[in-house]
Amino acid sequence: MNIELVEKTEQDKVIELMCQILELGEASVKVVIEIVKEKGINEFFDKVEDLNISELEKERINALKGVIETKEQEIAKMEGVE
């Protein structure tokens, strides 16, 4: 069965977009997809250093994590949650 024929879920689309933004190599994309689907996005970001990907890709992922955390804090402040 051709995987291209299977409709992508929202999660698949988000993971694919994240990998494109981070400019991950093909092998790294497979690692990321497997980990996110198996363990979830929080576990993925918490275990970046354990991934079998290049140091540059780890740096990019950690930078994205920082951006997400900063945005979460800004949203929490706007909503009055500290």
Residue pairs with C-beta under 8 A, 6 or more apart in sequence:
8 16
11 36
11 37
15 32
15 33
15 36
15 37
18 32
18 64
19 28
19 29
19 32
19 33
21 64
22 57
22 60
22 61
22 64
23 60
24 32
24 53
24 57
24 60
25 53
25 54
25 57
27 53
28 51
28 53
28 54
28 57
31 51
31 52
31 53
32 44
32 51
32 53
35 43
35 44
35 47
35 51
36 44
39 47
45 61
45 65
45 68
48 58
48 61
48 62
48 65
49 58
51 58
51 61
76 82
